[in-house]
Amino acid sequence: MTRETALSAVPDLRRFYATAAFHRGNASDTVPDERVTLTGVRVDLADLADYSRLCGFSLTGILPLTYPQLLGFPLQMAVMAGEGFPLPLIGAVHVENVVTVHRPLQADDRLDLVVHAQNLRPHRRGRQVDLVTEVSVKGEPAWHGVSTYLARGAEHPEAPTSPAPPLDGDETSTGPAVGPVWRLGENLGRSYAAVSGDWNPIHVHALTARPLGFSSAIAHGMYTYARAVAALAPRLPDAGVTSRVWFRKPVRLPSTVRLRSCVSPGRTLSRLESVDAEVEHAIIEQVW
Amino acid sequence: MATKPTPRKTRRAAVLGGNRIPFARANGAYAKASNQDMLTATLDGLVARYGLAGERLGEVVAGAVLKHSRDFNLTRETVLGSRLDPTTPAYDVQQACGTGLEAAILVANKVALGQIEVGIAGGVDSASDAPIAVSEGLRHTLLAANRAKTVAQRAKALAGLRPGDLLPSIPQNVEPRTGLSMGQHMAITAERWGITREAQDELAAASHQHLAAAYERGFYDDLVTPYLDVTRDNNLRADSTVEKLAKLKPVFGKGEHATMTAGNSTPLTDGASAVLIASEEWSREHHLTPLAWLVDAETAAVDYVHGDEGLLMAPAYAVPRLLARNGLALQDFDFYEIHEAFAATVLTTLKAWEDPAFCRDRLGLAGALGAIDPAKLNVNGSSLAAGHPFAATGGRILASLAKGLHENGGGRGLISICAAGGQGVVAILEA
C-alpha cells in the first residue's frame, strides 16, 4: 500500500545535506511505495523575482516552466532521504529532466505538490531512478515533471539508453557559432543555491566539491537548463509544452557557455556548449 | 521621362485598444520588478488580448523616464522577450511624463503616412527599481584610470579619489536647471493663480470616486491585466472624501499658501501601459473595431527657467494651437482628460483658459478660451487616484479615453499631459 507523507511546510534542504552521509542507499531493486505531498503552496513573489532575474526570465506573473521543479525539489529530497530509498542522497547526478505544462501557472495560484519515485533501473554507469513531481491547482493537473538521477556504481553496459535527438547538422553543429553567450561566474553556484535552497556541496565551492570528486564547483543543472528555457521562453506558448533536457558534461565554474538553437514551428532544439564548442553540456528539446 | 509618383494621402490612425498592469505605489507590490519585466508583461497582455502572438508589427515604440544605462534599448529588448515576432522593430522615446502619449503620436503618424500598418505605443516606469549611479567624482576617476596606460598612471588616477566620491548618485525628482522639485514648482504656480486647497481636494476626491466607479462597472476589465497579485491600482481609495483629504498636512509650499498635500498630488508609482494603433485596413483585416481615431496632436514648451511661466503650464499653450488647427472651440469636446500631476495642475490650466488676460497676452488669442463642463473631466478617474508611473500615464489615458468614446457611441475627446522640462503633449481623439 502506498505510504502518504503529508508535509505541513517546505522541508529545510540543509538538514538533508547535513545528514546525507547516513543515506547510503541499499541493494533493493525497487523504490519504496511512498508519496510525499505538500498542499496550498504559495509562491513568494520576492523569491520568484530573484529566481527570474538570475535565470533570465521576465517577471510576468506566469511561473517560468522550470519554477515548479524548484518548489518540488525539497519533496524529492524528502523521498530520497526516506528510509529504504535504494540510492544514496549525495553523489546522485541529475541526468535528465522532462517537464510538461498542461496549463499556465499564475504566480498567485495555490499549488498542490505530490512527489514519488519510480522506475529504478540500470544505467550504463550504475543505477538510475525517476522522481516524479506533479503540480495541480484546485484538483486540476497543471504541471508534470520527471527528474532522472543516476547513482554511479556497478556498470551495466547492456542497459538501454535514452538518446537525445540528433542535432540538425547545419544549424547547430557547423558553421559560425551563433547564440546567447553567458559568462557563469565562480560564485554562480552560491547565487543559485540562495534562490533555490539547493546547497549541494558540489555546487557551492571548489573546496566542498573536491571531496566529492569534482576539481571545481559545477553549475546546478537546473540553472543552466532554466537559463536555456528562459532564452527561448518568448517563442513558446505558456501551456501545452513538453520540455526535455539531457545533461551531458557538467559546467565547471567559472566558465563561458553558448546556447545554440534551431527554432521551428512547434519545436526548439538546443545545445548548451562551451564557448569553444568543444564540450557539450546539455541538449534541450521543447515541443508544443 | 520618369512618371511623377502620385503624392500619397494621409489616412486615419485607429486606437484599437490598450492594456496596462495595475499601477502600484512605489516600493510596494512591484518593488522587485524591472521596467523590462513590467513592459514585457504589459506587451504580452496586449498581444494575448488582440491575438498578436508571433505577428510582425510595424513597430513598437515605448520609453521610460527613470532608466538604467543598461536599458538603452529597452523597448527592443522587451520585444525580444515578448510573444511578438522577433523581427518587429522597436525604439525608445523619452519626453518625461509626455513619453507615452508622444510614443502614440509617433506610431499614429507613421500609420497616417502609410509607413506602417500597425504599431504599439507604450511606456513604463519604476520608481522602486530606480537606477543608482556612481558619483561624478568616482566616474571621472574610474574613466581616468581606464585611460591610463601604465600602472603608475593608474595609481595616480585612483589616488585622486575623495571619500565623498564614494556616495552614490540617486535620481531625484527635481528640475536640473532650477533645483526645485516638480511639487515646489507647482506650488508657486498654484499660489500665483490662487488655487484653493478645497478645490484641489475636491478634484482629488472626484478622481478616486470616478476611478472606483469605473472599476465597479467593469470599465477596466479589458484595459487592465492583473500583475503580481495586484488587480487594481493600489493607490485607489474608493472611500476618499473631501473631509478625509482636508486632514492631510501640506507637503509643498510654505505658510498659509501651502495647499498641496500627499492627497492632492500624485504619489511615486510603478507601472506600464501599451496601446495598439493601426490603419483602418489592418483593423478590418484583423476583425478589430477601432475604438477611436487619433486625429491630431500638438506639443508645446514654456520658459520656466528665466521666463515667468509655470513649469507645468505648457499644455495651456499647446491646446489652443491644436484647436486652431482643427477649427474647434475648447467646448467642442465630450470628454477631457487632463493629467492630474497635481490637482493644482488641472485647476491652473482650466483657470488660465478662462482668464481673458492670460489668453490674450500669453496665448495671443482674441479672448478667453472659456470654461469646460466639469462633468466631462476625467470621468473614469485620473492620475491622483490611479497613480502616475511617468511614461505609462499617456497609454493609460489614451486607451481609457478611446474606450470611453466608443462606449459613448462616438464623440470627441481632448488629452492634455504636462511634462518635466516645461513641456506639454496634447491630442484629439474622435470616435
Interface residues (C-beta under 8 A of the other chain):
Chain A: L45 A46 A49 D50 S52 R53 S58 L59 T60 G61 A107 D108 A233 P234 R235 P237
Chain B: A29 K32 A33 S34 Q36 D37 T40 A41 D44 A53 L80 G81 S82 R83 P86 P226 Y227 L228 D229
